[in-house]
Structure formats: C-alpha cells, structure tokens
Amino acid sequence: MDIFDILLQASFWTAAIRIASPLIFAALGELICERAGVLNLGIEGIMVVGAFAGWLTVYLGGGLWFGVAVAMLSGMAFGLVHGVLTVPFGLSQHVVGLGITLLATSLTYYCYRLALPEVTSPPKIEAFQPLEIPILSDIPVIGPALFNQTPLTYLAFVLVVAVTLVLYRTPMGLALRAAGENPAAVEAQGLSVSAIRICAVMVGSGFMAVGGAFLTMSAFNSFFFEMVNGRGWICIALVVFGSWKPGKTLLGAVLFAAFDALQIRVQQTPLGADIPYQIFLMAPYILSILALVVMSRRAQVPAALMVPFNKGER
C-alpha cells in the first residue's frame, strides 16, 4: 500500500478529523483571545485542566455533557485569572501565560492524587460514542469521516461557524476585533476595553478546556498527564497559520491532523521498515512549521496584540 492508497481510505480521514477535533476547540479559543489583543500561553495547562475536570466529573457520576460544562467552567476560571493579571494589571502576557500553564498542570496533578490516592492506573469512563448521521454517512470516503463522529466533533465544526458569524456579523464581534486592533476606538464608543478582553480570554479559555475534555471523553476514556502532549503549542501556531480567521484555522487543524494520521500509517508500510520511526514522528511538526512559515508571511497580526491599554491613554 502506498501513500496515495492511504489518502483514499475513509478510515484515514476519519482518524484525521478525530485528531483535529481537540485542536479546533483549543485553536478557536486562542483565536478569540488574540483577536481581543491577549496572547494566552496558558493554553497547554488549561487543556490539561479541562481533560481532568471533564473526566473526573463523569467518573464521579456526572453525565457526559455535564462533564463538558464543568471542563469549560474550569477553563474559564483560569481564563479569568489570566485576564485580570494581564489586562487591568498589565503584567507580561508571556510570563502570566506560562505561569498559568505551570499552575494548572501542577494543580491538576495535586487534585488527581487527592481524589485518587491509591490508584496506579487511571480508571476508565463511558466516553462519547460515534453518532452516525443517516444517508450522509453513506457518502464514499467523506461520509464516514465527517458524519460518523462523536458529538463533540460535530460541536467543534458548529463552533467554527458560530465564531465566524459572531466575529464578522455581530456588534459584539466587531467590538472584540476592535479591542485587538484599535482599543482607543472602542473606548471612544463608551465600551470597556478591559471588560471585552477579560471576557474574550474567559470564553477562549473555556473552549481550550473543552478541547482538553475531548481527549478524555471522546478520543480516549481515561486521563493521563501526557495526553495533551504539546497540542496547546500547536494550536498557537495554527492561529497564525489561519491568519486569525476561524475558517483557515480549521483548515490548518485538519492539515496537521492529516499529517499526524499519515505518519502512523506510513510506519506500517514497507517504507516504514527502512526509516527510523522518529522521522515519522517529527514529520507532522516539520511540515506544519514549513506551512506556518509560508502562511505567516502574508498574515496580518492584530495591531494591538500584546499591547496593554490604559483607559484615557492614546
């Protein structure tokens, strides 16, 4: 079987969409933060918190959707801390973001040991199951890939549309984009730049946490600390790749996921027997970096990204 045969398999694209789903949630969250002018480097830790909070809620008897809600609220709580420290207090967004990642990861480890002190292997939960959409799922190749996924995957694609409509078709979206481009103009309209930015960081962080919850409640059925595995940092790159636009960011997430799914399958071909597996593990990241370099040269960064704003100043 060669690479072209792999690319024509429905199972390949099903796996690619599944791998892309948590990236879509988290990248949308980062996009919302950055559109408002705040770089959120806490994304990695927030995804870990979301993965743990959702899983633990279901493990303790809560429903799956209730677990998703708890994960989102957990992420929003860390987003509130990040927003308050970086917006009204004007602290370094880089330092605060990395601090949030360290705090969130360490606090998750502490809570895990507190809740399950004697457990050596993570308990399993009943995760979301694939939901087949009749007729559409029968379309060759793309049918099983797009219409035989778990509910959280469908939610991820719905959110891409919803975020696009809100950003470009509503006054709220205009105010959010203006906060990241020209905050003085927002203030001139009588709106609070600080409130808009803090709310954007909270909502964005909630989306990031749902991306983490996808891993424990849809992709897998248990929690372990290495499961996020750098996905948060990839999502920051995906936002740049997508030029801070939801549709392009979705494309970037699917592209990276396709690279990842491809390297797993290529290792099982005769080519994989002759090349060290580490080369295949690196391939998605190398290809993503190359794509990022090409796309970022034409990207327009929000003018006020990482620029503190003090009321009354110009």
C-alpha positions in Angstrom: 0.0 0.0 0.0 1.4 3.4 -1.0 0.7 6.9 0.3 -2.0 7.6 -2.3 -3.9 4.5 -1.3 -3.8 5.6 2.3 -5.1 9.1 1.3 -8.1 7.5 -0.4 -9.1 5.4 2.6 -12.2 6.6 4.6 -10.5 5.3 7.8 -7.6 7.7 7.3 -9.8 10.8 7.0 -12.0 9.6 9.9 -8.8 9.4 12.1 -7.7 12.8 10.8 -11.0 14.5 11.7 -10.9 12.9 15.2 -7.3 14.1 15.7 -8.2 17.6 14.6 -11.2 18.0 16.9 -9.4 19.0 20.1 -7.1 21.2 18.1 -10.2 23.0 16.6 -11.6 23.7 20.1 -8.3 25.0 21.5 -7.3 26.9 18.4 -10.7 28.7 18.3 -10.2 29.6 22.0 -6.7 31.0 21.3 -8.0 32.9 18.3 -10.7 34.6 20.3 -8.1 35.7 22.9 -5.7 37.0 20.4 -8.4 38.8 18.4 -9.1 40.8 21.5 -5.4 41.6 21.9 -4.3 39.0 24.5 -1.8 36.2 23.9 -2.8 33.2 26.0 0.2 31.0 26.6 -1.8 29.2 29.3 -3.4 27.1 26.7 -1.4 23.9 27.4 -2.2 23.9 31.1 -5.8 24.9 30.5 -6.3 21.9 28.2 -4.8 19.6 30.9 -7.3 21.1 33.5 -10.2 20.6 31.0 -9.2 17.0 30.3 -9.0 16.2 34.1 -12.1 18.1 35.1 -14.4 16.6 32.5 -13.1 13.1 33.1 -13.3 13.3 36.9 -16.9 14.7 36.7 -18.0 11.7 34.7 -16.0 9.3 36.8 -17.8 10.6 40.0 -21.2 10.0 38.4 -21.9 13.1 36.3 -23.3 13.0 32.8 -21.0 13.4 29.8 -22.4 16.8 28.8 -22.3 17.9 32.4 -18.6 16.9 32.4 -18.1 19.1 29.3 -19.7 22.0 31.1 -17.5 21.5 34.2 -14.4 21.4 32.0 -15.4 24.7 30.3 -16.1 26.4 33.6 -12.7 25.2 34.9 -11.0 26.7 31.9 -13.0 29.9 32.2 -11.8 30.2 35.8 -8.2 30.1 34.7 -9.0 32.5 31.9 -10.4 34.9 34.5 -7.1 34.8 36.4 -5.1 35.3 33.2 -7.3 38.1 32.1 -7.2 40.0 35.4 -3.5 39.8 35.6 -2.7 40.8 32.0 -5.5 43.4 31.2 -6.1 45.7 34.2 -2.8 45.0 35.9 -0.8 45.0 32.6 1.5 42.1 33.6 3.5 40.4 30.9 1.3 38.1 28.8 4.2 35.8 28.2 5.0 35.4 31.9 1.4 35.1 33.1 0.6 32.6 30.3 3.5 30.3 31.2 2.6 30.7 34.9 -1.0 29.7 34.2 0.3 26.6 32.4 2.6 25.6 35.3 -0.1 26.3 37.9 -2.9 24.5 36.0 -0.7 21.4 35.4 0.6 21.3 39.0 -2.9 21.8 40.5 -4.3 19.1 38.3 -1.6 16.7 39.5 -2.4 17.6 43.1 -6.1 17.2 42.6 -5.6 13.9 40.9 -3.6 12.5 43.8 -6.0 13.9 46.3 -9.0 12.4 44.6 -7.4 9.0 43.7 -4.5 8.5 46.2 -4.3 4.7 45.8 -4.9 4.4 42.1 -1.9 3.2 40.0 -3.7 3.3 36.6 -6.3 5.8 35.6 -9.9 4.5 35.9 -12.0 4.3 32.7 -15.2 6.1 32.0 -18.0 5.6 29.4 -17.0 8.1 26.8 -19.0 9.7 23.9 -19.7 7.2 21.2 -19.7 7.9 17.4 -23.1 9.2 16.2 -23.8 8.2 12.7 -25.9 10.6 10.6 -28.1 8.6 8.2 -27.7 9.0 4.5 -24.8 11.5 4.8 -22.6 8.8 6.4 -23.0 6.6 3.3 -21.2 9.1 1.1 -17.9 7.4 -0.1 -14.8 8.5 1.9 -16.1 11.8 3.3 -19.3 10.3 4.7 -17.7 8.1 7.4 -15.1 10.8 8.0 -17.5 13.7 8.6 -20.7 12.1 9.6 -19.8 9.2 11.8 -18.0 11.0 14.6 -18.7 11.7 18.3 -21.0 14.6 19.3 -18.0 16.7 20.4 -16.6 16.6 16.9 -19.8 17.9 15.4 -19.8 20.6 18.1 -16.3 21.6 17.1 -17.4 22.3 13.5 -20.5 24.1 14.6 -18.4 26.3 16.8 -16.2 27.3 13.8 -19.4 28.6 12.0 -20.7 30.2 15.2 -17.4 32.0 15.9 -17.2 33.2 12.3 -20.7 34.6 12.4 -20.2 36.3 15.8 -16.8 37.8 14.8 -17.9 39.2 11.4 -21.7 39.6 11.6 -22.5 41.0 15.1 -21.7 44.2 17.0 -20.2 42.0 19.8 -17.7 40.5 17.3 -16.9 44.0 15.9 -16.1 45.3 19.4 -13.9 42.2 20.1 -12.0 42.7 16.9 -11.6 46.4 17.6 -10.2 45.7 21.1 -7.4 43.8 19.4 -6.9 46.3 16.6 -7.7 49.8 17.9 -8.7 49.8 21.6 -8.8 53.6 21.7 -11.7 53.5 19.2 -13.6 51.0 21.5 -13.2 53.3 24.4 -14.4 56.3 22.3 -17.6 54.4 21.8 -18.1 54.1 25.5 -17.2 50.5 25.8 -14.8 48.9 28.3 -11.7 47.5 26.6 -10.8 45.7 29.8 -14.2 44.0 30.1 -14.1 42.9 26.5 -10.6 41.5 26.7 -11.3 39.7 30.0 -14.5 38.2 28.7 -12.7 37.1 25.5 -10.0 35.4 27.5 -12.5 33.6 29.7 -14.6 32.3 26.7 -11.4 31.4 24.8 -10.0 29.5 27.8 -13.3 27.7 28.1 -13.0 26.5 24.5 -9.4 25.4 25.2 -10.6 23.3 28.2 -13.3 21.6 26.1 -10.5 20.7 23.7 -8.8 19.0 26.6 -12.0 17.3 27.7 -12.4 15.9 24.2 -9.2 13.8 24.8 -10.6 12.1 27.9 -14.3 12.0 27.0 -14.3 11.3 23.2 -10.8 10.3 21.9 -10.0 8.1 25.0 -11.9 7.1 28.1 -9.4 7.8 30.8 -7.0 10.5 32.0 -3.2 10.6 32.0 -0.9 13.6 32.3 0.9 13.3 29.0 -2.2 13.2 26.8 -2.2 16.8 25.8 1.4 16.4 24.7 2.1 19.8 23.2 -1.2 20.2 21.4 -1.7 23.6 23.0 1.5 25.0 21.5 0.5 23.6 18.1 -2.8 25.5 18.4 -1.0 28.8 18.9 0.8 28.1 15.6 -2.5 27.1 13.9 -3.9 30.5 14.8 -1.0 32.2 13.0 -1.3 29.7 10.1 -5.0 30.6 9.8 -4.3 34.4 9.8 -6.5 34.8 12.8 -9.5 33.6 10.8 -11.7 30.6 12.0 -12.1 29.0 8.6 -8.4 29.0 7.8 -7.6 27.9 11.3 -9.9 24.9 10.9 -8.1 24.1 7.6 -4.8 24.2 9.5 -6.0 21.9 12.2 -7.2 19.3 9.7 -4.0 19.6 7.8 -1.8 19.0 10.8 -4.1 16.1 11.9 -3.8 14.6 8.4 0.0 14.7 8.7 -0.2 13.0 12.1 -2.6 10.3 10.9 -0.5 9.7 7.8 2.8 9.2 9.7 1.1 6.5 11.8 0.0 4.6 8.7 3.2 5.1 6.7 5.2 3.4 9.5 3.2 0.2 8.7 4.2 0.2 5.1 7.5 -1.2 3.6 8.8 2.4 3.7 8.4 2.4 7.4 10.7 -0.6 7.8 13.6 1.3 6.2 13.3 4.6 8.0 13.6 5.2 11.8 10.2 5.8 13.3 11.4 9.0 14.9 11.5 10.6 11.4 7.8 9.9 11.0 7.0 11.3 14.5 8.8 14.5 13.5 7.1 14.8 10.1 3.8 16.4 11.1 5.6 19.1 13.1 8.2 19.7 10.4 5.5 20.0 7.7 3.4 22.2 9.9 6.4 24.5 10.6 7.0 24.8 6.8 3.3 25.6 6.2 3.4 28.1 9.0 6.4 29.9 7.6 4.7 30.2 4.2 1.3 31.4 5.5 2.6 33.7 8.3 4.5 35.9 5.8 1.1 37.1 4.5 -0.7 37.1 7.8 -2.0 40.3 9.4 -1.3 40.3 13.1 -3.9 42.1 15.2 -2.4 45.6 15.7 -2.9 45.7 19.5 -2.0 42.1 20.2 0.0 42.0 23.5 -0.2 45.8 23.8 -1.5 46.9 27.2 -4.3 49.5 27.2 -4.9 52.0 29.9 -8.1 54.0 29.9 -7.6 57.5 28.9 -4.3 57.0 27.2 -3.7 57.3 23.4 
